[in-house]
Amino acid sequence: MAIERKWSQSAIMSFREDLEMTQEEFAFEVGVSIRTLQRWENGKFLPDRYSINELNKAWRRHLRRTVIA
């Protein structure tokens, strides 16, 4: 069973801040433009299905690194 997370404006910003990434670094990590990430963090748009999948992949990678460390 895949672990997934709900991606609200605050969840996206919190995740990026937890990773200590800039907007540019995080946008690259999940495969979106910086402008798209800014729109998510400002609450103007929510991620589409593809982006949600990419966010979940990044989150699972983070969880694996956290558990291993």
C-alpha positions in Angstrom: 0.0 0.0 0.0 1.4 3.4 -1.0 1.7 6.1 1.6 0.1 9.3 0.4 -0.5 12.7 1.9 -3.0 15.5 1.4 -1.4 18.4 -0.3 -2.8 21.7 0.9 -1.1 25.1 0.6 0.3 24.8 4.1 1.4 21.2 3.7 3.4 22.0 0.6 5.1 24.9 2.2 5.8 23.0 5.4 7.3 20.1 3.5 9.6 22.3 1.6 10.7 24.1 4.7 11.2 20.8 6.6 13.5 19.8 3.7 15.3 23.1 4.1 15.0 23.7 0.3 14.6 26.9 -1.6 11.6 27.2 -3.8 13.8 26.7 -6.8 15.3 23.4 -5.4 11.9 22.1 -4.4 10.3 22.9 -7.7 13.1 21.0 -9.4 12.6 18.1 -7.0 8.9 17.7 -7.9 9.2 18.7 -11.6 7.3 22.0 -11.7 8.2 25.6 -12.4 9.0 27.9 -9.6 6.0 30.0 -10.5 3.7 26.9 -10.2 5.2 26.2 -6.7 4.6 29.8 -5.7 1.0 29.6 -6.8 0.5 26.4 -4.7 2.1 28.1 -1.7 0.1 31.2 -2.1 -3.1 29.2 -2.3 -4.0 30.3 -5.9 -3.8 26.7 -7.3 -3.7 23.2 -6.1 -1.5 20.5 -7.6 -2.9 18.4 -10.4 -2.9 14.6 -10.3 0.6 14.3 -11.8 2.0 16.8 -9.4 0.4 15.1 -6.4 2.0 11.9 -7.5 5.4 13.6 -7.7 4.9 15.3 -4.3 4.0 11.9 -2.8 7.2 10.4 -4.4 9.3 13.1 -2.9 7.6 12.7 0.5 8.2 8.9 0.5 11.9 9.5 -0.4 12.1 11.9 2.6 10.5 9.4 4.9 12.9 6.7 3.8 15.9 9.0 4.4 14.5 10.0 7.8 13.9 6.4 8.9 17.4 5.3 7.7 19.2 8.2 9.4 
